[in-house]
Amino acid sequence: MGLSCTHAVPEYIRLIAAGRYDDAYMINWTSNVFPGVLGRTCDRPCEPACRRGRVEDHNQEKPEPVAICRLKRVAADSKNDIRERLPKPPSQGNGKRVACIGAGPASLTVARDLAPLGYEVTIFDQDPRAGGMIRSQIPRFRLPEDVIDEEVGYVIDTGVEFRGGVRINSMAKLLGEGFDAIFVGTGAPRGRDLDLPGRKEAAKNIHIGIDWLSSVSFGHIDKVGKRVIVLGGGNTAMDCCRTARRLGGEDVKVVVRSGFEEMKASPWEKEDAMHEGIPILNFLVPKEFVHDDGKLTGVVFEKVQAVYDARGRRQLVPTGDPDEHFECDDVLVAVGQENAFSWIERDCGIEFNDWGMPVVDETTLQSSLPGVLFGGDAAFGPKNIIWAVAHGHEAAISIDRLCHDEDTADRPPPLVNLVSQKMGIHEWTYDNDISNDLRHKVPLREQKIALKNINVEVELGFDQKLAFDEAQRCLNCDVQTVFSSPLCIECDACVDICPMDCITFTEDGEEEELRGRLNAPAENPLQDLYVAGALKTGRIMVKDEDVCLHCGLCAERCPTGAWDMRKFLLHMTPAGQGCRDRK
Amino acid sequence: MTYISKPKLRHPHLKTNKFGFTHRDYEGAVSTLCAGCGHDSISAAIIQACFELDLPPHRIAKLSGIGCSSKTPTYFLGNSHGFNSVHGRMPSVLTGANLANRDLIYLGISGDGDSASIGLGQFAHSLRRGVNMVYIVENNGVYGLTKGQFSATSDRGSKSKKGATNRDSAIDMVMLAMELGATYVARGFSGDKAQLVPLIKGAIVHRGAAFIDCISPCIAFNNHPGSTKGFDYVREHNEAVNRLDVMSPRETITVDYQAGEVEEVTQHDGSVLRLRKLSEEYDVHDRVAAMHHLQKSKAAGEIVTGVLHVDREPDDLHANLNTLTAPFNKLTEKELCPGSPALEKFNASHR
């Protein structure tokens, strides 16, 4: 499972397959706060970890994980009114006051976790509406406004005070206002600039990507030149070029320094841009903005190639070819983002490192001033929404313990649960048949319509039928094979039926040697072998979990119940009574 | 049985054989037998043996009679020829098929009911005629399909699941096969594939009547204390007299053995049966001495397994009958209807 959203993915995928969208949504909402937003925009750290990709290796032409992210969206799109199931503002406060700076995903998560517990949470943001980068930087054709309004609204409705249009200019002043804790979730609001010849002169037509996107979002900008060059290869660059395409840009191109493969943008975002007729040109380093008396006319690029030294480090070396000149009317610079903490006085007790970043504890998210915490992009530099949410949860736990005079270094253990899924001789609580479907594509809106209006969402999302088919690709990884040696009679039934040749009964040995002599080689050293001894013949049972399909056939063919399928549930303890010391 | 079929997905890095097939390409439909049935393990061993020998599936014919064992050909070699015949009549159908086309590999799959009771006569005659085949009896010592009565191979004194004691003598299929002239005789155990797979491979490369008695515990009706065909009993009383490796003609021999420990028997196709002796006195070529040893071990309550007899110079039915080498389906009208002069000549030879 992915790193940052430790929730039960197969569990909610099964609920989606069963048409229980409300329940699927609530599982998501509890852990990631923004299922509808993330179901459209997530960086999907979970998908590379999805087993489906591994088991399709050498079986399908293009092995692909389950479309976890887009299934999440189905839960959000298809649910009924779930407001009754959300936590209500408490009737009585606990007397503690928390300030959150910035109304992005990190702060909103802190607020949602704490407000229902009785905390008086106030969120400050310079923008008039809450959402942070979700609202200001992600274009509407990827994320409609009503989705943001809905999910941000759910947070505010837990009893949070939002003070929009208020810019906090002094941490020292804020510290004097008597808050019990201050959470800084201000993101990485400053776009990097390119200081090249012609930058100043042609400034009118050279825009910083995130600022430009934000202006588009808030309606301050509604058109762009016909020929647009986007500099940079991250997801912001992809948003810039696709936005430009909708604001009048006809000849829009993305130009990156590195190779196409090394670009930071998610592969699917690159695909989406190219699908809209936007070429991505690589190995071109911008050298000069060309202008005609202050009117931008183009950009000059130096051609480079990647050269690797003996240690495998890459360098971009000029090829010596003549420079390339591309004509354009506007340039969007999306070459990275930086934090901006000028509003935090360096003498107010918060320690900063040499790079101008606050010193933040990775577990508790506290700064050197225990009552001031950082999360999201503000803590460790630009990452993504799902990380910001994870930080928010952790910060909320820290604040809750802090406000109860408990050590924040003691983190609450997660709740784990392992229960048999057997319903009958060959019946399980889950559908154990394995679908052979390839990953289903999300239907898109017709391009003619999509490119005309920036507010028209491009992806239509899975309908319920497609969602069911895609959900069936899920291998129910959380339902684990559990083996009991005393029950085993070594009949080999499990070995014979296992479609992936995962199970071997053999003589004991050292792991490395053992891995080589299993029925099928166990090639992923990161995946532990499941070993059980004390069998009657003196042999051991070895199972290589790496490509197990969780089809449960070993358990179905086992005559003695030595194999069982048990569902593993990991429940992260949230802020509140459960995260505090037992007294 | 299971409600779902075996998923098509397979391990990404399975070994492939000469044809680029993995062992999974030799599978059949998913088994409908009881969970844990020994027969399923034998099916898996057959799959493995055919995969390892690089056999083209369409050159194999699998034939069976009636019973749990005789259902199993559906569960392996899904791309081979199959014939599910009448109870106990598999040997005759197989003999006929073999006479019509000697180019195929014939796998006869039978059980203790099918071969030791209703089909005992058929069993006997196919062996004494030396039909080139692999005849496997999946021997569980019980009528599983009719809920657990003693079969003809149940040992005298063994107990049924309900506690009744068997008063009849058991038919020892191995002794019978040796007596009847099978030229390759082995006994295996479904719970030991390391031994069973080579035994099946050896039987396939053997050009003559090959017989394997494979003890196959019936989980539902014959795997309890008092049974002599259950997992625990067979494991406790198993006396393996040798270990077999089957080397195909293209494999080079890499392991050195001390003289006397290993015996090699070259087969017609150039394959080598390499026998590592586990019992000093046991000689697979001395039929009389081997039968003597089997009788002694049986009296002592041991179950002898391994290759029990190999004839160095096996005959087969076609050699004895001096038949044409070409299969019937390759003969044209000209050969099949040689005309009146040929008939005249033939009739004259009988006058």
Chai-1 contact restraints between the chains, C-beta under 6 A:
chainA,res_idxA,chainB,res_idxB,connection_type,confidence,min_distance_angstrom,max_distance_angstrom,comment,restraint_id
A,V55,B,L9,contact,1.0,0.0,6.0,A-B,restraint_1
A,D57,B,P12,contact,1.0,0.0,6.0,A-B,restraint_2
A,H58,B,P12,contact,1.0,0.0,6.0,A-B,restraint_3
A,N59,B,L9,contact,1.0,0.0,6.0,A-B,restraint_4
A,H426,B,T2,contact,1.0,0.0,6.0,A-B,restraint_5
A,H426,B,Y3,contact,1.0,0.0,6.0,A-B,restraint_6
A,D433,B,I4,contact,1.0,0.0,6.0,A-B,restraint_7
A,I434,B,P7,contact,1.0,0.0,6.0,A-B,restraint_8
A,N436,B,K8,contact,1.0,0.0,6.0,A-B,restraint_9
A,I489,B,F231,contact,1.0,0.0,6.0,A-B,restraint_10
A,C491,B,G36,contact,1.0,0.0,6.0,A-B,restraint_11
A,D492,B,S41,contact,1.0,0.0,6.0,A-B,restraint_12
A,A493,B,G36,contact,1.0,0.0,6.0,A-B,restraint_13
A,D496,B,D40,contact,1.0,0.0,6.0,A-B,restraint_14
A,D496,B,S41,contact,1.0,0.0,6.0,A-B,restraint_15
A,D496,B,A44,contact,1.0,0.0,6.0,A-B,restraint_16
A,P499,B,K6,contact,1.0,0.0,6.0,A-B,restraint_17
A,P499,B,P7,contact,1.0,0.0,6.0,A-B,restraint_18
A,M500,B,H11,contact,1.0,0.0,6.0,A-B,restraint_19
A,D501,B,H11,contact,1.0,0.0,6.0,A-B,restraint_20
A,A520,B,H11,contact,1.0,0.0,6.0,A-B,restraint_21
A,A520,B,L14,contact,1.0,0.0,6.0,A-B,restraint_22
A,P521,B,H13,contact,1.0,0.0,6.0,A-B,restraint_23
A,V547,B,H11,contact,1.0,0.0,6.0,A-B,restraint_24
A,L549,B,P7,contact,1.0,0.0,6.0,A-B,restraint_25
A,C551,B,P7,contact,1.0,0.0,6.0,A-B,restraint_26
A,E556,B,T2,contact,1.0,0.0,6.0,A-B,restraint_27
A,R557,B,A35,contact,1.0,0.0,6.0,A-B,restraint_28
A,P559,B,A35,contact,1.0,0.0,6.0,A-B,restraint_29
A,P559,B,G36,contact,1.0,0.0,6.0,A-B,restraint_30
A,P559,B,I219,contact,1.0,0.0,6.0,A-B,restraint_31
